[in-house]
């Protein structure tokens, strides 16, 4: 595991302590590392959390991927929670996904 992954795992652990955050973890898309947040029902990403993520070079996936979505990080509803995804731009494109034929 890299130092970067360790730092982001620590950040996710810290974010779980925030009142608005139901869960936080690292995930991987095809080539990018994502920090995923599930927020309590009716909660949007607090400004202080978004600023903290930006300080760690994690930006809303919709913004990074230029999807045109109104919310920079919203990924959908999961039960009573809302999911938000943030791309680790420090390592963007460094990860590999494999296709098995």
PyMOL commands that set and color helices and strands:
alter all, ss='L'
color gray80, all
select helices_A, chain A and resi 3-15+47-55+61-64
alter helices_A, ss='H'
color red, helices_A
select strands_A, chain A and resi 21-28+33-39+58-60+74-78+81-88
alter strands_A, ss='S'
color yellow, strands_A
deselect
rebuild
show_as cartoon
